Amino acid sequence: MRIIAVTDIHGRGNKVKELLEHIKGQEPDLILIAGDITHFRGRDAAYNILKEFINFGKPFYAVMGNCDGRDVLELLEELHISLHDKRVEFNGVGIVGIGGSNITPFSTIWEFSEEEIWEILTKNYQDGDIVLSHVPPKNTKVDKTFVGTHAGSKSLRKFIEEKQPPLVICGHIHEAIGIDEIGETIIVNPGPLSRGHYATIDFDEEKKKVKDITLEKF
């Protein structure tokens, strides 16, 4: 199946419209949104973004980011698209999600302790599932900030090392666009949609394995 992975929209509805126009010919099976739908705004701002995906007519799921308002998760639940602390199956592939981030120096809206991150991941995951996480794993290409520090989650890193999910989609660190690997796990940070970035992922449902990932920009 073909997955379009996006993250860090930060309220840029114009970029969502451009993306959806751009991918019309690609016929994605599923869109996964890795958080920061808004920029410190609530459910109304989030709905203005999400309605574009609804109108596009393709299945999609999302988690909230650390910059989404406290009521954004409630909206995702009401729309039946939330993956935070949940597991769904799509085309026979399990997908588990965790929104927010690990603790930051900035006291943003949705932050979790490493213990909470570990608990959410381990209680929902089944072998072969895709993971949709706003925060990236620690000490990878996809969590390195401009100043060179690694700002990802230690618990997500440990989880990947132990469970080896086939695919982890993340965001949060805008400058850390890229693809990395931990063992057999492929990790992708598509880059912020607010700047025109996204990723196209071809995933083999039967083998539970990534066939191809392309980082895209429009």
PyRosetta script that sets phi, psi and omega in degrees:
from pyrosetta import init, pose_from_sequence

init()
pose = pose_from_sequence("MRIIAVTDIHGRGNKVKELLEHIKGQEPDLILIAGDITHFRGRDAAYNILKEFINFGKPFYAVMGNCDGRDVLELLEELHISLHDKRVEFNGVGIVGIGGSNITPFSTIWEFSEEEIWEILTKNYQDGDIVLSHVPPKNTKVDKTFVGTHAGSKSLRKFIEEKQPPLVICGHIHEAIGIDEIGETIIVNPGPLSRGHYATIDFDEEKKKVKDITLEKF")
pose.set_psi(1, 154.4)
pose.set_omega(1, 179.7)
pose.set_phi(2, -102.5)
pose.set_psi(2, 124.7)
pose.set_omega(2, 179.7)
pose.set_phi(3, -111.5)
pose.set_psi(3, 133.0)
pose.set_omega(3, 167.8)
pose.set_phi(4, -100.3)
pose.set_psi(4, 120.4)
pose.set_omega(4, -178.2)
pose.set_phi(5, -107.2)
pose.set_psi(5, 127.1)
pose.set_omega(5, 178.4)
pose.set_phi(6, -133.1)
pose.set_psi(6, 159.1)
pose.set_omega(6, 179.2)
pose.set_phi(7, -157.8)
pose.set_psi(7, 163.5)
pose.set_omega(7, 171.0)
pose.set_phi(8, 51.4)
pose.set_psi(8, 61.5)
pose.set_omega(8, 178.0)
pose.set_phi(9, -76.5)
pose.set_psi(9, -37.8)
pose.set_omega(9, 176.6)
pose.set_phi(10, 51.9)
pose.set_psi(10, 41.2)
pose.set_omega(10, 172.7)
pose.set_phi(11, 78.4)
pose.set_psi(11, 7.6)
pose.set_omega(11, -175.9)
pose.set_phi(12, -85.6)
pose.set_psi(12, 79.5)
pose.set_omega(12, -178.9)
pose.set_phi(13, -60.1)
pose.set_psi(13, -31.7)
pose.set_omega(13, 178.4)
pose.set_phi(14, -63.5)
pose.set_psi(14, -35.8)
pose.set_omega(14, 179.2)
pose.set_phi(15, -71.0)
pose.set_psi(15, -34.2)
pose.set_omega(15, 175.7)
pose.set_phi(16, -62.7)
pose.set_psi(16, -46.5)
pose.set_omega(16, 178.8)
pose.set_phi(17, -60.7)
pose.set_psi(17, -42.4)
pose.set_omega(17, 178.5)
pose.set_phi(18, -63.2)
pose.set_psi(18, -43.1)
pose.set_omega(18, 178.8)
pose.set_phi(19, -59.2)
pose.set_psi(19, -50.2)
pose.set_omega(19, -174.5)
pose.set_phi(20, -65.9)
pose.set_psi(20, -33.0)
pose.set_omega(20, 174.0)
pose.set_phi(21, -68.1)
pose.set_psi(21, -38.5)
pose.set_omega(21, -176.3)
pose.set_phi(22, -67.8)
pose.set_psi(22, -35.3)
pose.set_omega(22, -173.8)
pose.set_phi(23, -96.1)
pose.set_psi(23, 4.9)
pose.set_omega(23, -178.5)
pose.set_phi(24, -51.7)
pose.set_psi(24, -44.1)
pose.set_omega(24, -177.1)
pose.set_phi(25, -76.4)
pose.set_psi(25, -11.9)
pose.set_omega(25, -176.9)
pose.set_phi(26, -82.8)
pose.set_psi(26, -16.1)
pose.set_omega(26, 179.2)
pose.set_phi(27, 48.7)
pose.set_psi(27, 61.4)
pose.set_omega(27, 177.9)
pose.set_phi(28, -67.6)
pose.set_psi(28, 148.3)
pose.set_omega(28, 175.0)
pose.set_phi(29, -84.2)
pose.set_psi(29, -29.5)
pose.set_omega(29, -172.5)
pose.set_phi(30, -153.6)
pose.set_psi(30, 143.9)
pose.set_omega(30, 173.5)
pose.set_phi(31, -116.7)
pose.set_psi(31, 131.0)
pose.set_omega(31, 177.5)
pose.set_phi(32, -118.4)
pose.set_psi(32, 129.0)
pose.set_omega(32, -175.2)
pose.set_phi(33, -114.3)
pose.set_psi(33, 117.5)
pose.set_omega(33, -171.9)
pose.set_phi(34, -95.2)
pose.set_psi(34, 33.7)
pose.set_omega(34, 169.0)
pose.set_phi(35, 97.1)
pose.set_psi(35, 176.0)
pose.set_omega(35, -171.2)
pose.set_phi(36, 52.4)
pose.set_psi(36, 56.1)
pose.set_omega(36, 174.9)
pose.set_phi(37, -66.2)
pose.set_psi(37, -37.7)
pose.set_omega(37, 179.5)
pose.set_phi(38, -115.7)
pose.set_psi(38, 177.1)
pose.set_omega(38, 173.9)
pose.set_phi(39, -117.4)
pose.set_psi(39, 84.6)
pose.set_omega(39, -178.6)
pose.set_phi(40, 58.5)
pose.set_psi(40, 40.8)
pose.set_omega(40, 177.6)
pose.set_phi(41, -123.9)
pose.set_psi(41, 172.3)
pose.set_omega(41, -173.3)
pose.set_phi(42, -101.2)
pose.set_psi(42, -157.5)
pose.set_omega(42, -170.0)
pose.set_phi(43, -64.8)
pose.set_psi(43, -34.0)
pose.set_omega(43, -178.9)
pose.set_phi(44, -65.4)
pose.set_psi(44, -43.7)
pose.set_omega(44, 177.8)
pose.set_phi(45, -65.5)
pose.set_psi(45, -38.9)
pose.set_omega(45, 179.3)
pose.set_phi(46, -65.5)
pose.set_psi(46, -40.7)
pose.set_omega(46, -178.9)
pose.set_phi(47, -64.8)
pose.set_psi(47, -36.3)
pose.set_omega(47, 178.0)
pose.set_phi(48, -60.0)
pose.set_psi(48, -31.7)
pose.set_omega(48, 175.1)
pose.set_phi(49, -77.7)
pose.set_psi(49, -49.5)
pose.set_omega(49, -172.9)
pose.set_phi(50, -66.8)
pose.set_psi(50, -29.0)
pose.set_omega(50, -179.0)
pose.set_phi(51, -63.5)
pose.set_psi(51, -26.2)
pose.set_omega(51, 176.5)
pose.set_phi(52, -65.8)
pose.set_psi(52, -41.3)
pose.set_omega(52, 177.2)
pose.set_phi(53, -68.8)
pose.set_psi(53, -38.3)
pose.set_omega(53, 177.5)
pose.set_phi(54, -60.2)
pose.set_psi(54, -47.6)
pose.set_omega(54, -178.5)
pose.set_phi(55, -67.2)
pose.set_psi(55, -23.5)
pose.set_omega(55, 179.2)
pose.set_phi(56, -66.8)
pose.set_psi(56, -29.0)
pose.set_omega(56, 170.5)
pose.set_phi(57, 88.6)
pose.set_psi(57, 4.8)
pose.set_omega(57, 177.2)
pose.set_phi(58, -101.7)
pose.set_psi(58, 147.2)
pose.set_omega(58, 178.5)
pose.set_phi(59, -59.9)
pose.set_psi(59, 142.9)
pose.set_omega(59, 175.6)
pose.set_phi(60, -152.6)
pose.set_psi(60, 154.4)
pose.set_omega(60, 175.5)
pose.set_phi(61, -132.9)
pose.set_psi(61, 160.1)
pose.set_omega(61, -176.8)
pose.set_phi(62, -150.2)
pose.set_psi(62, 157.5)
pose.set_omega(62, 164.2)
pose.set_phi(63, -120.8)
pose.set_psi(63, 159.4)
pose.set_omega(63, 176.0)
pose.set_phi(64, -83.4)
pose.set_psi(64, 153.9)
pose.set_omega(64, 174.5)
pose.set_phi(65, -100.9)
pose.set_psi(65, 177.6)
pose.set_omega(65, -179.5)
pose.set_phi(66, -69.4)
pose.set_psi(66, -15.8)
pose.set_omega(66, 179.5)
pose.set_phi(67, -99.0)
pose.set_psi(67, 5.4)
pose.set_omega(67, 177.2)
pose.set_phi(68, -88.4)
pose.set_psi(68, 144.5)
pose.set_omega(68, -179.1)
pose.set_phi(69, -60.1)
pose.set_psi(69, 160.8)
pose.set_omega(69, -177.1)
pose.set_phi(70, -61.8)
pose.set_psi(70, -26.4)
pose.set_omega(70, -178.4)
pose.set_phi(71, -92.4)
pose.set_psi(71, 2.2)
pose.set_omega(71, 178.9)
pose.set_phi(72, -69.6)
pose.set_psi(72, -39.0)
pose.set_omega(72, 177.0)
pose.set_phi(73, -59.7)
pose.set_psi(73, -41.6)
pose.set_omega(73, 177.9)
pose.set_phi(74, -59.0)
pose.set_psi(74, -41.5)
pose.set_omega(74, 177.7)
pose.set_phi(75, -63.8)
pose.set_psi(75, -45.3)
pose.set_omega(75, 179.0)
pose.set_phi(76, -58.3)
pose.set_psi(76, -40.0)
pose.set_omega(76, 178.4)
pose.set_phi(77, -64.1)
pose.set_psi(77, -44.7)
pose.set_omega(77, -178.8)
pose.set_phi(78, -63.0)
pose.set_psi(78, -34.6)
pose.set_omega(78, -179.7)
pose.set_phi(79, -83.5)
pose.set_psi(79, -2.3)
pose.set_omega(79, 179.8)
pose.set_phi(80, 60.2)
pose.set_psi(80, 36.9)
pose.set_omega(80, 178.3)
pose.set_phi(81, -122.1)
pose.set_psi(81, 1.4)
pose.set_omega(81, -176.4)
pose.set_phi(82, -72.8)
pose.set_psi(82, 137.3)
pose.set_omega(82, 172.2)
pose.set_phi(83, -116.1)
pose.set_psi(83, 0.3)
pose.set_omega(83, -179.5)
pose.set_phi(84, -66.2)
pose.set_psi(84, 124.8)
pose.set_omega(84, 179.8)
pose.set_phi(85, 57.1)
pose.set_psi(85, 37.6)
pose.set_omega(85, -177.9)
pose.set_phi(86, -141.8)
pose.set_psi(86, 165.0)
pose.set_omega(86, 171.4)
pose.set_phi(87, -132.5)
pose.set_psi(87, 132.5)
pose.set_omega(87, 173.9)
pose.set_phi(88, -126.7)
pose.set_psi(88, 163.8)
pose.set_omega(88, 172.0)
pose.set_phi(89, -117.9)
pose.set_psi(89, 135.0)
pose.set_omega(89, 179.1)
pose.set_phi(90, -135.4)
pose.set_psi(90, 122.9)
pose.set_omega(90, -177.4)
pose.set_phi(91, 51.8)
pose.set_psi(91, 35.9)
pose.set_omega(91, 178.6)
pose.set_phi(92, 80.2)
pose.set_psi(92, 4.4)
pose.set_omega(92, 180.0)
pose.set_phi(93, -108.9)
pose.set_psi(93, 127.3)
pose.set_omega(93, 175.5)
pose.set_phi(94, -77.6)
pose.set_psi(94, 143.6)
pose.set_omega(94, 176.9)
pose.set_phi(95, -135.2)
pose.set_psi(95, 126.4)
pose.set_omega(95, 176.5)
pose.set_phi(96, -116.0)
pose.set_psi(96, 152.0)
pose.set_omega(96, -174.5)
pose.set_phi(97, -134.6)
pose.set_psi(97, 151.5)
pose.set_omega(97, 170.8)
pose.set_phi(98, -143.1)
pose.set_psi(98, 124.5)
pose.set_omega(98, -179.7)
pose.set_phi(99, -96.8)
pose.set_psi(99, -173.7)
pose.set_omega(99, -179.2)
pose.set_phi(100, 66.6)
pose.set_psi(100, -161.1)
pose.set_omega(100, -179.7)
pose.set_phi(101, -141.3)
pose.set_psi(101, 173.5)
pose.set_omega(101, 165.9)
pose.set_phi(102, -68.1)
pose.set_psi(102, 176.0)
pose.set_omega(102, -176.8)
pose.set_phi(103, -66.7)
pose.set_psi(103, 130.8)
pose.set_omega(103, 179.4)
pose.set_phi(104, -112.4)
pose.set_psi(104, 167.2)
pose.set_omega(104, 175.1)
pose.set_phi(105, -74.0)
pose.set_psi(105, -3.4)
pose.set_omega(105, -168.5)
pose.set_phi(106, -106.5)
pose.set_psi(106, -0.6)
pose.set_omega(106, 178.4)
pose.set_phi(107, 51.0)
pose.set_psi(107, 54.6)
pose.set_omega(107, 179.5)
pose.set_phi(108, -77.7)
pose.set_psi(108, -178.2)
pose.set_omega(108, -164.4)
pose.set_phi(109, -71.1)
pose.set_psi(109, -47.9)
pose.set_omega(109, -177.9)
pose.set_phi(110, -114.6)
pose.set_psi(110, 101.1)
pose.set_omega(110, 176.7)
pose.set_phi(111, -132.3)
pose.set_psi(111, 140.8)
pose.set_omega(111, -177.7)
pose.set_phi(112, -126.4)
pose.set_psi(112, 148.9)
pose.set_omega(112, 174.0)
pose.set_phi(113, -69.5)
pose.set_psi(113, 161.1)
pose.set_omega(113, 177.4)
pose.set_phi(114, -61.6)
pose.set_psi(114, -32.4)
pose.set_omega(114, 177.8)
pose.set_phi(115, -65.6)
pose.set_psi(115, -41.2)
pose.set_omega(115, 178.6)
pose.set_phi(116, -66.5)
pose.set_psi(116, -40.9)
pose.set_omega(116, 178.6)
pose.set_phi(117, -61.2)
pose.set_psi(117, -45.7)
pose.set_omega(117, 179.3)
pose.set_phi(118, -59.3)
pose.set_psi(118, -45.4)
pose.set_omega(118, -177.4)
pose.set_phi(119, -63.8)
pose.set_psi(119, -44.9)
pose.set_omega(119, -179.4)
pose.set_phi(120, -61.9)
pose.set_psi(120, -44.2)
pose.set_omega(120, -178.3)
pose.set_phi(121, -66.8)
pose.set_psi(121, -49.5)
pose.set_omega(121, -172.1)
pose.set_phi(122, -71.0)
pose.set_psi(122, -29.7)
pose.set_omega(122, -177.5)
pose.set_phi(123, -79.0)
pose.set_psi(123, -20.2)
pose.set_omega(123, -177.1)
pose.set_phi(124, -102.2)
pose.set_psi(124, -23.5)
pose.set_omega(124, -169.2)
pose.set_phi(125, -76.6)
pose.set_psi(125, 140.6)
pose.set_omega(125, 168.5)
pose.set_phi(126, -126.0)
pose.set_psi(126, 151.8)
pose.set_omega(126, -176.2)
pose.set_phi(127, -51.2)
pose.set_psi(127, 132.1)
pose.set_omega(127, 177.2)
pose.set_phi(128, 90.1)
pose.set_psi(128, -0.6)
pose.set_omega(128, -178.6)
pose.set_phi(129, -74.6)
pose.set_psi(129, 149.1)
pose.set_omega(129, 166.9)
pose.set_phi(130, -80.0)
pose.set_psi(130, 144.9)
pose.set_omega(130, 176.1)
pose.set_phi(131, -112.8)
pose.set_psi(131, 128.5)
pose.set_omega(131, 174.1)
pose.set_phi(132, -110.9)
pose.set_psi(132, 111.5)
pose.set_omega(132, -174.6)
pose.set_phi(133, -132.2)
pose.set_psi(133, 135.6)
pose.set_omega(133, 175.0)
pose.set_phi(134, -66.8)
pose.set_psi(134, -46.3)
pose.set_omega(134, -177.0)
pose.set_phi(135, -83.5)
pose.set_psi(135, 142.9)
pose.set_omega(135, 175.8)
pose.set_phi(136, -84.7)
pose.set_psi(136, 167.0)
pose.set_omega(136, 173.7)
pose.set_phi(137, -74.9)
pose.set_psi(137, 151.5)
pose.set_omega(137, -177.7)
pose.set_phi(138, -65.6)
pose.set_psi(138, 146.6)
pose.set_omega(138, 171.8)
pose.set_phi(139, 58.5)
pose.set_psi(139, 54.2)
pose.set_omega(139, 176.9)
pose.set_phi(140, -134.7)
pose.set_psi(140, 175.2)
pose.set_omega(140, 175.2)
pose.set_phi(141, -66.2)
pose.set_psi(141, -23.5)
pose.set_omega(141, -170.8)
pose.set_phi(142, -98.7)
pose.set_psi(142, 10.8)
pose.set_omega(142, 176.2)
pose.set_phi(143, -128.9)
pose.set_psi(143, 11.9)
pose.set_omega(143, -175.1)
pose.set_phi(144, -88.5)
pose.set_psi(144, 123.9)
pose.set_omega(144, -178.3)
pose.set_phi(145, -82.6)
pose.set_psi(145, 172.3)
pose.set_omega(145, 179.9)
pose.set_phi(146, -56.7)
pose.set_psi(146, -33.8)
pose.set_omega(146, -176.8)
pose.set_phi(147, -88.0)
pose.set_psi(147, 2.4)
pose.set_omega(147, 173.2)
pose.set_phi(148, 95.6)
pose.set_psi(148, -2.9)
pose.set_omega(148, 177.6)
pose.set_phi(149, -81.4)
pose.set_psi(149, 153.9)
pose.set_omega(149, 177.4)
pose.set_phi(150, -102.5)
pose.set_psi(150, 114.8)
pose.set_omega(150, -169.7)
pose.set_phi(151, -105.4)
pose.set_psi(151, 11.3)
pose.set_omega(151, -176.2)
pose.set_phi(152, -79.1)
pose.set_psi(152, -176.8)
pose.set_omega(152, -175.8)
pose.set_phi(153, -90.4)
pose.set_psi(153, 128.2)
pose.set_omega(153, 175.1)
pose.set_phi(154, -66.8)
pose.set_psi(154, -37.7)
pose.set_omega(154, -178.3)
pose.set_phi(155, -68.4)
pose.set_psi(155, -39.6)
pose.set_omega(155, 176.8)
pose.set_phi(156, -64.3)
pose.set_psi(156, -39.6)
pose.set_omega(156, 177.1)
pose.set_phi(157, -59.9)
pose.set_psi(157, -48.9)
pose.set_omega(157, -179.8)
pose.set_phi(158, -61.7)
pose.set_psi(158, -42.0)
pose.set_omega(158, 179.0)
pose.set_phi(159, -59.4)
pose.set_psi(159, -45.4)
pose.set_omega(159, 179.4)
pose.set_phi(160, -63.4)
pose.set_psi(160, -43.8)
pose.set_omega(160, -179.6)
pose.set_phi(161, -59.9)
pose.set_psi(161, -38.2)
pose.set_omega(161, -176.0)
pose.set_phi(162, -84.0)
pose.set_psi(162, -41.0)
pose.set_omega(162, -171.0)
pose.set_phi(163, -98.3)
pose.set_psi(163, -22.9)
pose.set_omega(163, 177.9)
pose.set_phi(164, 51.9)
pose.set_psi(164, 56.0)
pose.set_omega(164, 172.9)
pose.set_phi(165, -61.5)
pose.set_psi(165, 149.7)
pose.set_omega(165, -176.7)
pose.set_phi(166, -67.6)
pose.set_psi(166, -29.1)
pose.set_omega(166, -173.4)
pose.set_phi(167, -150.2)
pose.set_psi(167, 132.7)
pose.set_omega(167, 171.4)
pose.set_phi(168, -123.5)
pose.set_psi(168, 123.2)
pose.set_omega(168, 176.2)
pose.set_phi(169, -106.1)
pose.set_psi(169, 128.9)
pose.set_omega(169, -176.4)
pose.set_phi(170, -142.7)
pose.set_psi(170, -174.2)
pose.set_omega(170, 179.6)
pose.set_phi(171, -159.9)
pose.set_psi(171, -128.0)
pose.set_omega(171, 169.3)
pose.set_phi(172, 77.5)
pose.set_psi(172, -53.5)
pose.set_omega(172, -179.9)
pose.set_phi(173, -95.4)
pose.set_psi(173, 99.9)
pose.set_omega(173, -169.3)
pose.set_phi(174, -59.6)
pose.set_psi(174, -36.1)
pose.set_omega(174, -174.3)
pose.set_phi(175, -83.0)
pose.set_psi(175, -8.4)
pose.set_omega(175, -174.3)
pose.set_phi(176, -96.2)
pose.set_psi(176, 46.1)
pose.set_omega(176, 178.2)
pose.set_phi(177, -65.4)
pose.set_psi(177, 131.4)
pose.set_omega(177, 178.0)
pose.set_phi(178, 163.3)
pose.set_psi(178, -176.5)
pose.set_omega(178, 179.3)
pose.set_phi(179, -128.0)
pose.set_psi(179, 134.8)
pose.set_omega(179, 178.5)
pose.set_phi(180, -139.4)
pose.set_psi(180, 173.3)
pose.set_omega(180, 179.7)
pose.set_phi(181, -135.9)
pose.set_psi(181, 141.9)
pose.set_omega(181, 167.5)
pose.set_phi(182, -125.7)
pose.set_psi(182, 105.7)
pose.set_omega(182, -173.3)
pose.set_phi(183, 62.0)
pose.set_psi(183, -124.1)
pose.set_omega(183, -179.6)
pose.set_phi(184, -89.7)
pose.set_psi(184, -2.7)
pose.set_omega(184, -176.7)
pose.set_phi(185, -85.7)
pose.set_psi(185, 129.7)
pose.set_omega(185, 173.5)
pose.set_phi(186, -96.1)
pose.set_psi(186, 128.8)
pose.set_omega(186, -179.6)
pose.set_phi(187, -118.3)
pose.set_psi(187, 131.1)
pose.set_omega(187, -180.0)
pose.set_phi(188, -130.6)
pose.set_psi(188, 130.3)
pose.set_omega(188, 168.0)
pose.set_phi(189, -109.7)
pose.set_psi(189, 103.1)
pose.set_omega(189, -174.1)
pose.set_phi(190, -64.3)
pose.set_psi(190, -18.2)
pose.set_omega(190, -172.6)
pose.set_phi(191, 90.7)
pose.set_psi(191, 160.1)
pose.set_omega(191, -172.6)
pose.set_phi(192, -68.5)
pose.set_psi(192, 127.3)
pose.set_omega(192, 173.9)
pose.set_phi(193, -63.7)
pose.set_psi(193, -26.5)
pose.set_omega(193, 177.4)
pose.set_phi(194, -58.6)
pose.set_psi(194, -18.5)
pose.set_omega(194, 176.8)
pose.set_phi(195, -115.2)
pose.set_psi(195, 15.5)
pose.set_omega(195, 173.6)
pose.set_phi(196, 88.9)
pose.set_psi(196, 16.0)
pose.set_omega(196, -178.5)
pose.set_phi(197, -98.6)
pose.set_psi(197, 147.4)
pose.set_omega(197, 171.2)
pose.set_phi(198, -162.5)
pose.set_psi(198, 176.2)
pose.set_omega(198, 178.1)
pose.set_phi(199, -132.4)
pose.set_psi(199, 144.7)
pose.set_omega(199, 172.6)
pose.set_phi(200, -108.2)
pose.set_psi(200, 125.3)
pose.set_omega(200, -176.1)
pose.set_phi(201, -124.6)
pose.set_psi(201, 124.5)
pose.set_omega(201, 172.0)
pose.set_phi(202, -99.4)
pose.set_psi(202, 120.3)
pose.set_omega(202, -173.3)
pose.set_phi(203, -121.8)
pose.set_psi(203, 130.4)
pose.set_omega(203, 179.2)
pose.set_phi(204, -84.2)
pose.set_psi(204, 110.3)
pose.set_omega(204, -176.3)
pose.set_phi(205, -65.7)
pose.set_psi(205, -35.8)
pose.set_omega(205, -176.7)
pose.set_phi(206, -74.3)
pose.set_psi(206, -45.0)
pose.set_omega(206, -178.4)
pose.set_phi(207, -84.4)
pose.set_psi(207, -9.8)
pose.set_omega(207, -176.3)
pose.set_phi(208, 53.5)
pose.set_psi(208, 55.5)
pose.set_omega(208, -173.4)
pose.set_phi(209, -147.4)
pose.set_psi(209, 142.9)
pose.set_omega(209, 175.2)
pose.set_phi(210, -71.2)
pose.set_psi(210, 128.7)
pose.set_omega(210, 175.4)
pose.set_phi(211, -93.0)
pose.set_psi(211, -38.1)
pose.set_omega(211, -176.7)
pose.set_phi(212, -162.4)
pose.set_psi(212, 143.9)
pose.set_omega(212, 172.6)
pose.set_phi(213, -131.9)
pose.set_psi(213, 133.5)
pose.set_omega(213, 174.8)
pose.set_phi(214, -125.3)
pose.set_psi(214, 124.3)
pose.set_omega(214, 172.7)
pose.set_phi(215, -81.1)
pose.set_psi(215, 128.1)
pose.set_omega(215, -172.9)
pose.set_phi(216, -119.8)
pose.set_psi(216, 157.3)
pose.set_omega(216, 173.0)
pose.set_phi(217, -148.3)
pose.set_psi(217, 139.4)
pose.set_omega(217, 177.2)
pose.set_phi(218, -126.0)
pose.dump_pdb("model.pdb")
